[in-house]
Amino acid sequence: MVRPNRDHGSRDIVALDSPETLKAGVGTDRVTIHTDDDQATIAALRERFGIEAKVSEGAVTFGVPGGEEFVPRLFAELGVPIRAVSVSRPTLDDVFMSFTGPSIRDARGGQGQGPQPDHDADDERRAR
């Protein structure tokens, strides 16, 4: 796993191993749930299960070991209606994010949109 070094413009190797070992190093499954009240869901996860969750890409996400086994307990004990749930095993993207930080979509406020057009450049072209 290579991460840019912002201080020197170079790159640092931060992890080097087989894909399976790197994914196992993440240690948790990613559980994503859709509810009508993200903040109440985050609070309930913290209070009932001791889980720190966040809103990512429009849904509440958190990591737990054995995600598939955790889901029935989640439905029974959360206390917030769940509209949808998904569980995923760690991917190489998850490994990358564990070393580098939040996703680009999260940095843009979860909008998930591509690059925005440069309206000033469009106006300048029209003026010619």
DOLO-415872 format. One record per atom (N, C-alpha, C): residue number from 0; residue in three letters; atom name; x, y, z. Coordinates in Angstrom, 1 decimal. Layout:
<pts>
+-----+------+------+--------+--------+--------+
!  nr ! rest ! atom !     c1 !     c2 !     c3 !
+-----+------+------+--------+--------+--------+
! NUM !  ala !   CA !      X !      Y !      Z !
...
+-----+------+------+--------+--------+--------+
</pts>
This chain:
<pts>
+-----+------+------+--------+--------+--------+
!  nr ! rest ! atom !     c1 !     c2 !     c3 !
+-----+------+------+--------+--------+--------+
!   0 !  met !    N !    0.9 !   -1.1 !    0.0 !
!   0 !  met !   CA !    0.0 !    0.0 !    0.0 !
!   0 !  met !    C !    0.9 !    1.2 !    0.0 !
!   1 !  val !    N !    0.7 !    2.1 !   -1.0 !
!   1 !  val !   CA !    1.6 !    3.3 !   -1.1 !
!   1 !  val !    C !    0.7 !    4.5 !   -0.8 !
!   2 !  arg !    N !    1.3 !    5.4 !    0.0 !
!   2 !  arg !   CA !    0.5 !    6.7 !    0.3 !
!   2 !  arg !    C !    1.4 !    7.8 !   -0.1 !
!   3 !  pro !    N !    0.9 !    8.8 !   -0.8 !
!   3 !  pro !   CA !    1.7 !   10.0 !   -1.1 !
!   3 !  pro !    C !    2.2 !   10.7 !    0.2 !
!   4 !  asn !    N !    3.4 !   11.2 !    0.1 !
!   4 !  asn !   CA !    3.9 !   11.9 !    1.2 !
!   4 !  asn !    C !    3.8 !   13.4 !    0.9 !
!   5 !  arg !    N !    2.8 !   14.1 !    1.5 !
!   5 !  arg !   CA !    2.5 !   15.5 !    1.1 !
!   5 !  arg !    C !    3.6 !   16.4 !    1.4 !
!   6 !  asp !    N !    4.5 !   16.1 !    2.4 !
!   6 !  asp !   CA !    5.6 !   17.1 !    2.7 !
!   6 !  asp !    C !    6.6 !   17.1 !    1.6 !
!   7 !  his !    N !    6.9 !   16.0 !    1.0 !
!   7 !  his !   CA !    8.0 !   16.0 !    0.1 !
!   7 !  his !    C !    7.7 !   15.6 !   -1.4 !
!   8 !  gly !    N !    6.4 !   15.4 !   -1.6 !
!   8 !  gly !   CA !    5.9 !   15.0 !   -3.0 !
!   8 !  gly !    C !    6.3 !   13.6 !   -3.4 !
!   9 !  ser !    N !    6.9 !   12.8 !   -2.4 !
!   9 !  ser !   CA !    7.2 !   11.4 !   -2.7 !
!   9 !  ser !    C !    6.1 !   10.5 !   -2.2 !
!  10 !  arg !    N !    6.4 !    9.2 !   -2.3 !
!  10 !  arg !   CA !    5.4 !    8.2 !   -1.8 !
!  10 !  arg !    C !    6.0 !    7.4 !   -0.7 !
!  11 !  asp !    N !    5.2 !    7.0 !    0.3 !
!  11 !  asp !   CA !    5.7 !    6.1 !    1.3 !
!  11 !  asp !    C !    5.0 !    4.8 !    1.2 !
!  12 !  ile !    N !    5.7 !    3.7 !    1.4 !
!  12 !  ile !   CA !    5.1 !    2.4 !    1.5 !
!  12 !  ile !    C !    4.6 !    2.2 !    2.9 !
!  13 !  val !    N !    3.3 !    2.0 !    3.1 !
!  13 !  val !   CA !    2.7 !    1.9 !    4.5 !
!  13 !  val !    C !    2.3 !    0.5 !    4.8 !
!  14 !  ala !    N !    2.2 !   -0.4 !    3.8 !
!  14 !  ala !   CA !    1.8 !   -1.8 !    4.1 !
!  14 !  ala !    C !    2.3 !   -2.6 !    2.9 !
!  15 !  leu !    N !    2.8 !   -3.8 !    3.2 !
!  15 !  leu !   CA !    3.3 !   -4.7 !    2.1 !
!  15 !  leu !    C !    3.0 !   -6.1 !    2.5 !
!  16 !  asp !    N !    2.1 !   -6.8 !    1.9 !
!  16 !  asp !   CA !    1.7 !   -8.2 !    2.2 !
!  16 !  asp !    C !    0.8 !   -8.7 !    1.1 !
!  17 !  ser !    N !    0.4 !  -10.0 !    1.3 !
!  17 !  ser !   CA !   -0.5 !  -10.5 !    0.3 !
!  17 !  ser !    C !   -1.9 !   -9.9 !    0.5 !
!  18 !  pro !    N !   -2.7 !   -9.9 !   -0.6 !
!  18 !  pro !   CA !   -4.1 !   -9.3 !   -0.5 !
!  18 !  pro !    C !   -4.9 !   -9.9 !    0.7 !
!  19 !  glu !    N !   -4.8 !  -11.2 !    0.8 !
!  19 !  glu !   CA !   -5.6 !  -11.9 !    1.9 !
!  19 !  glu !    C !   -5.2 !  -11.4 !    3.2 !
!  20 !  thr !    N !   -3.9 !  -11.3 !    3.5 !
!  20 !  thr !   CA !   -3.4 !  -10.8 !    4.8 !
!  20 !  thr !    C !   -3.8 !   -9.4 !    5.0 !
!  21 !  leu !    N !   -3.6 !   -8.5 !    4.0 !
!  21 !  leu !   CA !   -4.0 !   -7.1 !    4.2 !
!  21 !  leu !    C !   -5.5 !   -7.0 !    4.5 !
!  22 !  lys !    N !   -6.4 !   -7.8 !    3.8 !
!  22 !  lys !   CA !   -7.8 !   -7.7 !    4.1 !
!  22 !  lys !    C !   -8.1 !   -8.3 !    5.5 !
!  23 !  ala !    N !   -7.4 !   -9.3 !    5.9 !
!  23 !  ala !   CA !   -7.7 !   -9.8 !    7.3 !
!  23 !  ala !    C !   -7.2 !   -8.8 !    8.3 !
!  24 !  gly !    N !   -6.3 !   -8.0 !    8.0 !
!  24 !  gly !   CA !   -5.8 !   -7.0 !    8.9 !
!  24 !  gly !    C !   -6.8 !   -5.9 !    9.2 !
!  25 !  val !    N !   -7.8 !   -5.7 !    8.3 !
!  25 !  val !   CA !   -8.8 !   -4.7 !    8.6 !
!  25 !  val !    C !   -9.6 !   -5.2 !    9.8 !
!  26 !  gly !    N !   -9.8 !   -6.5 !    9.9 !
!  26 !  gly !   CA !  -10.4 !   -7.2 !   11.0 !
!  26 !  gly !    C !  -11.9 !   -7.1 !   11.2 !
!  27 !  thr !    N !  -12.6 !   -6.4 !   10.5 !
!  27 !  thr !   CA !  -14.1 !   -6.3 !   10.7 !
!  27 !  thr !    C !  -14.8 !   -6.4 !    9.3 !
!  28 !  asp !    N !  -16.0 !   -6.8 !    9.4 !
!  28 !  asp !   CA !  -16.9 !   -6.7 !    8.2 !
!  28 !  asp !    C !  -17.5 !   -5.3 !    8.3 !
!  29 !  arg !    N !  -17.9 !   -4.8 !    7.1 !
!  29 !  arg !   CA !  -18.5 !   -3.5 !    7.0 !
!  29 !  arg !    C !  -20.0 !   -3.7 !    7.0 !
!  30 !  val !    N !  -20.7 !   -3.1 !    7.9 !
!  30 !  val !   CA !  -22.2 !   -3.2 !    7.9 !
!  30 !  val !    C !  -22.7 !   -1.8 !    7.5 !
!  31 !  thr !    N !  -23.6 !   -1.8 !    6.5 !
!  31 !  thr !   CA !  -24.2 !   -0.6 !    6.1 !
!  31 !  thr !    C !  -25.7 !   -0.7 !    6.3 !
!  32 !  ile !    N !  -26.3 !    0.3 !    7.0 !
!  32 !  ile !   CA !  -27.8 !    0.3 !    7.2 !
!  32 !  ile !    C !  -28.4 !    1.6 !    6.8 !
!  33 !  his !    N !  -29.6 !    1.5 !    6.2 !
!  33 !  his !   CA !  -30.4 !    2.6 !    5.8 !
!  33 !  his !    C !  -31.5 !    2.7 !    6.8 !
!  34 !  thr !    N !  -31.7 !    3.9 !    7.4 !
!  34 !  thr !   CA !  -32.8 !    4.2 !    8.3 !
!  34 !  thr !    C !  -33.4 !    5.5 !    7.9 !
!  35 !  asp !    N !  -34.4 !    5.9 !    8.6 !
!  35 !  asp !   CA !  -35.0 !    7.2 !    8.4 !
!  35 !  asp !    C !  -34.3 !    8.3 !    9.3 !
!  36 !  asp !    N !  -33.5 !    7.9 !   10.3 !
!  36 !  asp !   CA !  -32.9 !    8.8 !   11.2 !
!  36 !  asp !    C !  -31.4 !    8.4 !   11.5 !
!  37 !  asp !    N !  -30.5 !    8.9 !   10.7 !
!  37 !  asp !   CA !  -29.1 !    8.5 !   10.8 !
!  37 !  asp !    C !  -28.5 !    8.8 !   12.2 !
!  38 !  gln !    N !  -28.8 !   10.0 !   12.7 !
!  38 !  gln !   CA !  -28.3 !   10.4 !   14.0 !
!  38 !  gln !    C !  -28.8 !    9.5 !   15.2 !
!  39 !  ala !    N !  -30.1 !    9.2 !   15.1 !
!  39 !  ala !   CA !  -30.6 !    8.3 !   16.2 !
!  39 !  ala !    C !  -30.0 !    6.9 !   16.1 !
!  40 !  thr !    N !  -29.8 !    6.5 !   14.8 !
!  40 !  thr !   CA !  -29.2 !    5.2 !   14.6 !
!  40 !  thr !    C !  -27.8 !    5.1 !   15.2 !
!  41 !  ile !    N !  -27.0 !    6.2 !   14.9 !
!  41 !  ile !   CA !  -25.6 !    6.2 !   15.4 !
!  41 !  ile !    C !  -25.6 !    6.2 !   16.9 !
!  42 !  ala !    N !  -26.5 !    7.0 !   17.5 !
!  42 !  ala !   CA !  -26.6 !    7.1 !   19.0 !
!  42 !  ala !    C !  -27.0 !    5.7 !   19.6 !
!  43 !  ala !    N !  -28.0 !    5.0 !   18.9 !
!  43 !  ala !   CA !  -28.4 !    3.7 !   19.4 !
!  43 !  ala !    C !  -27.3 !    2.7 !   19.3 !
!  44 !  leu !    N !  -26.6 !    2.7 !   18.2 !
!  44 !  leu !   CA !  -25.4 !    1.8 !   18.1 !
!  44 !  leu !    C !  -24.4 !    2.0 !   19.2 !
!  45 !  arg !    N !  -24.1 !    3.2 !   19.5 !
!  45 !  arg !   CA !  -23.2 !    3.5 !   20.5 !
!  45 !  arg !    C !  -23.7 !    3.1 !   21.9 !
!  46 !  glu !    N !  -25.0 !    3.4 !   22.2 !
!  46 !  glu !   CA !  -25.5 !    3.1 !   23.5 !
!  46 !  glu !    C !  -25.8 !    1.6 !   23.7 !
!  47 !  arg !    N !  -26.3 !    0.9 !   22.7 !
!  47 !  arg !   CA !  -26.7 !   -0.5 !   22.9 !
!  47 !  arg !    C !  -25.6 !   -1.5 !   22.6 !
!  48 !  phe !    N !  -24.6 !   -1.1 !   21.7 !
!  48 !  phe !   CA !  -23.6 !   -2.1 !   21.3 !
!  48 !  phe !    C !  -22.2 !   -1.6 !   21.5 !
!  49 !  gly !    N !  -22.0 !   -0.3 !   21.9 !
!  49 !  gly !   CA !  -20.7 !    0.2 !   22.0 !
!  49 !  gly !    C !  -20.0 !    0.4 !   20.7 !
!  50 !  ile !    N !  -20.7 !    0.6 !   19.6 !
!  50 !  ile !   CA !  -20.2 !    0.7 !   18.3 !
!  50 !  ile !    C !  -20.1 !    2.1 !   17.8 !
!  51 !  glu !    N !  -19.0 !    2.6 !   17.3 !
!  51 !  glu !   CA !  -18.9 !    3.9 !   16.7 !
!  51 !  glu !    C !  -19.2 !    3.8 !   15.3 !
!  52 !  ala !    N !  -20.2 !    4.5 !   14.8 !
!  52 !  ala !   CA !  -20.6 !    4.5 !   13.4 !
!  52 !  ala !    C !  -20.5 !    5.9 !   12.8 !
!  53 !  lys !    N !  -20.6 !    5.9 !   11.5 !
!  53 !  lys !   CA !  -20.6 !    7.2 !   10.8 !
!  53 !  lys !    C !  -21.5 !    7.1 !    9.6 !
!  54 !  val !    N !  -21.9 !    8.3 !    9.1 !
!  54 !  val !   CA !  -22.6 !    8.4 !    7.9 !
!  54 !  val !    C !  -21.6 !    8.4 !    6.7 !
!  55 !  ser !    N !  -21.7 !    7.5 !    5.8 !
!  55 !  ser !   CA !  -20.8 !    7.4 !    4.7 !
!  55 !  ser !    C !  -21.6 !    7.1 !    3.4 !
!  56 !  glu !    N !  -21.5 !    7.9 !    2.4 !
!  56 !  glu !   CA !  -22.2 !    7.7 !    1.1 !
!  56 !  glu !    C !  -23.7 !    7.5 !    1.4 !
!  57 !  gly !    N !  -24.3 !    8.3 !    2.3 !
!  57 !  gly !   CA !  -25.7 !    8.3 !    2.5 !
!  57 !  gly !    C !  -26.3 !    7.2 !    3.3 !
!  58 !  ala !    N !  -25.5 !    6.5 !    4.1 !
!  58 !  ala !   CA !  -26.0 !    5.4 !    4.9 !
!  58 !  ala !    C !  -25.1 !    5.4 !    6.2 !
!  59 !  val !    N !  -25.6 !    4.7 !    7.2 !
!  59 !  val !   CA !  -24.8 !    4.5 !    8.5 !
!  59 !  val !    C !  -23.9 !    3.3 !    8.3 !
!  60 !  thr !    N !  -22.6 !    3.5 !    8.5 !
!  60 !  thr !   CA !  -21.7 !    2.4 !    8.3 !
!  60 !  thr !    C !  -20.9 !    2.2 !    9.6 !
!  61 !  phe !    N !  -20.5 !    0.9 !    9.8 !
!  61 !  phe !   CA !  -19.7 !    0.6 !   10.9 !
!  61 !  phe !    C !  -19.1 !   -0.8 !   10.7 !
!  62 !  gly !    N !  -18.0 !   -1.1 !   11.5 !
!  62 !  gly !   CA !  -17.4 !   -2.3 !   11.3 !
!  62 !  gly !    C !  -17.6 !   -3.2 !   12.6 !
!  63 !  val !    N !  -17.8 !   -4.5 !   12.3 !
!  63 !  val !   CA !  -18.0 !   -5.5 !   13.4 !
!  63 !  val !    C !  -17.4 !   -6.8 !   12.9 !
!  64 !  pro !    N !  -16.8 !   -7.6 !   13.8 !
!  64 !  pro !   CA !  -16.4 !   -8.9 !   13.5 !
!  64 !  pro !    C !  -17.7 !   -9.8 !   13.3 !
!  65 !  gly !    N !  -17.7 !  -10.6 !   12.3 !
!  65 !  gly !   CA !  -18.8 !  -11.5 !   12.1 !
!  65 !  gly !    C !  -20.1 !  -10.8 !   11.8 !
!  66 !  gly !    N !  -20.0 !   -9.9 !   10.8 !
!  66 !  gly !   CA !  -21.2 !   -9.1 !   10.4 !
!  66 !  gly !    C !  -22.5 !   -9.8 !   10.2 !
!  67 !  glu !    N !  -22.4 !  -10.9 !    9.5 !
!  67 !  glu !   CA !  -23.6 !  -11.7 !    9.1 !
!  67 !  glu !    C !  -24.3 !  -12.2 !   10.4 !
!  68 !  glu !    N !  -23.4 !  -12.6 !   11.4 !
!  68 !  glu !   CA !  -24.0 !  -13.1 !   12.6 !
!  68 !  glu !    C !  -24.6 !  -12.0 !   13.5 !
!  69 !  phe !    N !  -24.1 !  -10.8 !   13.3 !
!  69 !  phe !   CA !  -24.5 !   -9.6 !   14.1 !
!  69 !  phe !    C !  -25.9 !   -9.1 !   13.6 !
!  70 !  val !    N !  -26.2 !   -9.2 !   12.3 !
!  70 !  val !   CA !  -27.4 !   -8.6 !   11.8 !
!  70 !  val !    C !  -28.7 !   -9.0 !   12.5 !
!  71 !  pro !    N !  -28.9 !  -10.3 !   12.8 !
!  71 !  pro !   CA !  -30.2 !  -10.6 !   13.5 !
!  71 !  pro !    C !  -30.3 !   -9.8 !   14.9 !
!  72 !  arg !    N !  -29.2 !   -9.8 !   15.6 !
!  72 !  arg !   CA !  -29.1 !   -9.0 !   16.8 !
!  72 !  arg !    C !  -29.4 !   -7.5 !   16.6 !
!  73 !  leu !    N !  -28.9 !   -7.0 !   15.5 !
!  73 !  leu !   CA !  -29.1 !   -5.6 !   15.2 !
!  73 !  leu !    C !  -30.6 !   -5.3 !   15.0 !
!  74 !  phe !    N !  -31.3 !   -6.2 !   14.2 !
!  74 !  phe !   CA !  -32.7 !   -6.0 !   14.0 !
!  74 !  phe !    C !  -33.5 !   -6.1 !   15.3 !
!  75 !  ala !    N !  -33.1 !   -7.0 !   16.2 !
!  75 !  ala !   CA !  -33.8 !   -7.3 !   17.4 !
!  75 !  ala !    C !  -33.6 !   -6.2 !   18.4 !
!  76 !  glu !    N !  -32.4 !   -5.6 !   18.5 !
!  76 !  glu !   CA !  -32.1 !   -4.7 !   19.6 !
!  76 !  glu !    C !  -31.8 !   -3.3 !   19.3 !
!  77 !  leu !    N !  -31.7 !   -2.9 !   18.1 !
!  77 !  leu !   CA !  -31.4 !   -1.5 !   17.7 !
!  77 !  leu !    C !  -32.4 !   -0.5 !   18.2 !
!  78 !  gly !    N !  -33.7 !   -0.8 !   18.0 !
!  78 !  gly !   CA !  -34.7 !    0.2 !   18.5 !
!  78 !  gly !    C !  -35.0 !    1.3 !   17.5 !
!  79 !  val !    N !  -34.4 !    1.2 !   16.3 !
!  79 !  val !   CA !  -34.6 !    2.1 !   15.2 !
!  79 !  val !    C !  -35.0 !    1.3 !   14.0 !
!  80 !  pro !    N !  -36.1 !    1.6 !   13.3 !
!  80 !  pro !   CA !  -36.5 !    0.8 !   12.2 !
!  80 !  pro !    C !  -35.4 !    0.9 !   11.1 !
!  81 !  ile !    N !  -35.1 !   -0.3 !   10.5 !
!  81 !  ile !   CA !  -34.1 !   -0.5 !    9.5 !
!  81 !  ile !    C !  -34.8 !   -0.7 !    8.2 !
!  82 !  arg !    N !  -34.5 !    0.1 !    7.2 !
!  82 !  arg !   CA !  -35.1 !   -0.1 !    5.8 !
!  82 !  arg !    C !  -34.3 !   -1.1 !    5.0 !
!  83 !  ala !    N !  -33.0 !   -1.1 !    5.1 !
!  83 !  ala !   CA !  -32.1 !   -2.0 !    4.3 !
!  83 !  ala !    C !  -30.8 !   -2.2 !    5.1 !
!  84 !  val !    N !  -30.2 !   -3.3 !    4.9 !
!  84 !  val !   CA !  -28.9 !   -3.6 !    5.5 !
!  84 !  val !    C !  -28.0 !   -4.4 !    4.5 !
!  85 !  ser !    N !  -26.7 !   -4.2 !    4.5 !
!  85 !  ser !   CA !  -25.8 !   -5.0 !    3.7 !
!  85 !  ser !    C !  -24.6 !   -5.2 !    4.6 !
!  86 !  val !    N !  -24.0 !   -6.4 !    4.3 !
!  86 !  val !   CA !  -22.7 !   -6.7 !    5.0 !
!  86 !  val !    C !  -21.7 !   -7.1 !    3.9 !
!  87 !  ser !    N !  -20.5 !   -6.5 !    4.1 !
!  87 !  ser !   CA !  -19.5 !   -6.9 !    3.1 !
!  87 !  ser !    C !  -18.2 !   -7.2 !    3.9 !
!  88 !  arg !    N !  -17.5 !   -8.1 !    3.3 !
!  88 !  arg !   CA !  -16.1 !   -8.5 !    3.9 !
!  88 !  arg !    C !  -15.2 !   -7.4 !    3.4 !
!  89 !  pro !    N !  -14.1 !   -7.3 !    4.1 !
!  89 !  pro !   CA !  -13.1 !   -6.3 !    3.8 !
!  89 !  pro !    C !  -12.6 !   -6.5 !    2.3 !
!  90 !  thr !    N !  -12.4 !   -5.4 !    1.6 !
!  90 !  thr !   CA !  -11.9 !   -5.4 !    0.3 !
!  90 !  thr !    C !  -10.5 !   -4.7 !    0.3 !
!  91 !  leu !    N !   -9.8 !   -4.8 !   -0.8 !
!  91 !  leu !   CA !   -8.6 !   -4.0 !   -0.9 !
!  91 !  leu !    C !   -8.9 !   -2.5 !   -0.8 !
!  92 !  asp !    N !  -10.0 !   -2.0 !   -1.3 !
!  92 !  asp !   CA !  -10.4 !   -0.6 !   -1.1 !
!  92 !  asp !    C !  -10.5 !   -0.3 !    0.4 !
!  93 !  asp !    N !  -11.1 !   -1.2 !    1.2 !
!  93 !  asp !   CA !  -11.2 !   -1.0 !    2.6 !
!  93 !  asp !    C !   -9.8 !   -0.9 !    3.3 !
!  94 !  val !    N !   -8.9 !   -1.8 !    2.8 !
!  94 !  val !   CA !   -7.5 !   -1.7 !    3.3 !
!  94 !  val !    C !   -6.9 !   -0.4 !    3.0 !
!  95 !  phe !    N !   -7.1 !    0.1 !    1.7 !
!  95 !  phe !   CA !   -6.5 !    1.4 !    1.3 !
!  95 !  phe !    C !   -7.1 !    2.5 !    2.2 !
!  96 !  met !    N !   -8.4 !    2.4 !    2.4 !
!  96 !  met !   CA !   -9.1 !    3.5 !    3.2 !
!  96 !  met !    C !   -8.6 !    3.4 !    4.7 !
!  97 !  ser !    N !   -8.3 !    2.2 !    5.2 !
!  97 !  ser !   CA !   -7.8 !    2.1 !    6.6 !
!  97 !  ser !    C !   -6.5 !    2.8 !    6.7 !
!  98 !  phe !    N !   -5.7 !    2.9 !    5.7 !
!  98 !  phe !   CA !   -4.4 !    3.5 !    5.7 !
!  98 !  phe !    C !   -4.4 !    5.0 !    5.3 !
!  99 !  thr !    N !   -5.4 !    5.4 !    4.5 !
!  99 !  thr !   CA !   -5.3 !    6.7 !    3.9 !
!  99 !  thr !    C !   -6.4 !    7.7 !    4.4 !
! 100 !  gly !    N !   -7.5 !    7.2 !    5.0 !
! 100 !  gly !   CA !   -8.5 !    8.1 !    5.5 !
! 100 !  gly !    C !   -9.8 !    8.0 !    4.7 !
! 101 !  pro !    N !  -10.7 !    9.1 !    4.9 !
! 101 !  pro !   CA !  -12.0 !    9.1 !    4.3 !
! 101 !  pro !    C !  -12.0 !    9.1 !    2.8 !
! 102 !  ser !    N !  -13.1 !    8.6 !    2.3 !
! 102 !  ser !   CA !  -13.2 !    8.5 !    0.8 !
! 102 !  ser !    C !  -13.4 !    9.9 !    0.2 !
! 103 !  ile !    N !  -13.2 !   10.0 !   -1.1 !
! 103 !  ile !   CA !  -13.3 !   11.3 !   -1.8 !
! 103 !  ile !    C !  -14.8 !   11.8 !   -1.7 !
! 104 !  arg !    N !  -15.7 !   10.8 !   -1.8 !
! 104 !  arg !   CA !  -17.1 !   11.2 !   -1.7 !
! 104 !  arg !    C !  -17.5 !   11.8 !   -0.4 !
! 105 !  asp !    N !  -16.9 !   11.2 !    0.7 !
! 105 !  asp !   CA !  -17.1 !   11.7 !    2.1 !
! 105 !  asp !    C !  -16.5 !   13.1 !    2.2 !
! 106 !  ala !    N !  -15.4 !   13.3 !    1.6 !
! 106 !  ala !   CA !  -14.7 !   14.6 !    1.7 !
! 106 !  ala !    C !  -15.6 !   15.7 !    1.0 !
! 107 !  arg !    N !  -16.4 !   15.3 !    0.0 !
! 107 !  arg !   CA !  -17.2 !   16.3 !   -0.7 !
! 107 !  arg !    C !  -18.6 !   16.4 !   -0.1 !
! 108 !  gly !    N !  -18.8 !   15.8 !    1.1 !
! 108 !  gly !   CA !  -20.0 !   15.9 !    1.8 !
! 108 !  gly !    C !  -21.0 !   14.8 !    1.5 !
! 109 !  gly !    N !  -20.5 !   13.7 !    0.9 !
! 109 !  gly !   CA !  -21.3 !   12.5 !    0.7 !
! 109 !  gly !    C !  -22.2 !   12.6 !   -0.6 !
! 110 !  gln !    N !  -21.9 !   13.6 !   -1.4 !
! 110 !  gln !   CA !  -22.7 !   13.8 !   -2.6 !
! 110 !  gln !    C !  -22.5 !   12.8 !   -3.6 !
! 111 !  gly !    N !  -21.3 !   12.2 !   -3.7 !
! 111 !  gly !   CA !  -21.0 !   11.1 !   -4.6 !
! 111 !  gly !    C !  -21.0 !   11.6 !   -6.1 !
! 112 !  gln !    N !  -20.8 !   12.9 !   -6.3 !
! 112 !  gln !   CA !  -20.8 !   13.4 !   -7.7 !
! 112 !  gln !    C !  -19.4 !   13.5 !   -8.2 !
! 113 !  gly !    N !  -19.3 !   13.4 !   -9.5 !
! 113 !  gly !   CA !  -18.0 !   13.6 !  -10.1 !
! 113 !  gly !    C !  -17.5 !   15.0 !  -10.0 !
! 114 !  pro !    N !  -16.4 !   15.3 !  -10.7 !
! 114 !  pro !   CA !  -15.9 !   16.7 !  -10.7 !
! 114 !  pro !    C !  -17.0 !   17.6 !  -11.3 !
! 115 !  gln !    N !  -17.0 !   18.8 !  -10.6 !
! 115 !  gln !   CA !  -18.0 !   19.8 !  -11.0 !
! 115 !  gln !    C !  -17.4 !   20.6 !  -12.2 !
! 116 !  pro !    N !  -18.3 !   21.0 !  -13.1 !
! 116 !  pro !   CA !  -17.8 !   21.7 !  -14.3 !
! 116 !  pro !    C !  -17.3 !   23.1 !  -13.8 !
! 117 !  asp !    N !  -16.4 !   23.6 !  -14.6 !
! 117 !  asp !   CA !  -15.8 !   24.9 !  -14.3 !
! 117 !  asp !    C !  -16.7 !   25.9 !  -15.1 !
! 118 !  his !    N !  -17.7 !   26.5 !  -14.4 !
! 118 !  his !   CA !  -18.6 !   27.5 !  -15.1 !
! 118 !  his !    C !  -17.9 !   28.7 !  -15.6 !
! 119 !  asp !    N !  -16.8 !   29.2 !  -14.9 !
! 119 !  asp !   CA !  -16.1 !   30.3 !  -15.3 !
! 119 !  asp !    C !  -15.5 !   30.1 !  -16.7 !
! 120 !  ala !    N !  -14.9 !   28.9 !  -16.9 !
! 120 !  ala !   CA !  -14.3 !   28.5 !  -18.2 !
! 120 !  ala !    C !  -15.4 !   28.5 !  -19.3 !
! 121 !  asp !    N !  -16.6 !   28.0 !  -18.9 !
! 121 !  asp !   CA !  -17.6 !   27.9 !  -19.9 !
! 121 !  asp !    C !  -18.1 !   29.3 !  -20.3 !
! 122 !  asp !    N !  -18.2 !   30.2 !  -19.3 !
! 122 !  asp !   CA !  -18.5 !   31.6 !  -19.6 !
! 122 !  asp !    C !  -17.5 !   32.3 !  -20.5 !
! 123 !  glu !    N !  -16.2 !   32.0 !  -20.2 !
! 123 !  glu !   CA !  -15.1 !   32.6 !  -21.0 !
! 123 !  glu !    C !  -15.2 !   32.2 !  -22.4 !
! 124 !  arg !    N !  -15.5 !   30.9 !  -22.6 !
! 124 !  arg !   CA !  -15.6 !   30.3 !  -24.0 !
! 124 !  arg !    C !  -16.7 !   31.0 !  -24.8 !
! 125 !  arg !    N !  -17.8 !   31.2 !  -24.1 !
! 125 !  arg !   CA !  -19.0 !   31.8 !  -24.7 !
! 125 !  arg !    C !  -18.8 !   33.2 !  -25.1 !
! 126 !  ala !    N !  -17.9 !   33.9 !  -24.3 !
! 126 !  ala !   CA !  -17.7 !   35.3 !  -24.5 !
! 126 !  ala !    C !  -16.8 !   35.6 !  -25.8 !
! 127 !  arg !    N !  -16.1 !   34.5 !  -26.2 !
! 127 !  arg !   CA !  -15.2 !   34.7 !  -27.4 !
! 127 !  arg !    C !  -15.9 !   34.8 !  -28.6 !
+-----+------+------+--------+--------+--------+
</pts>
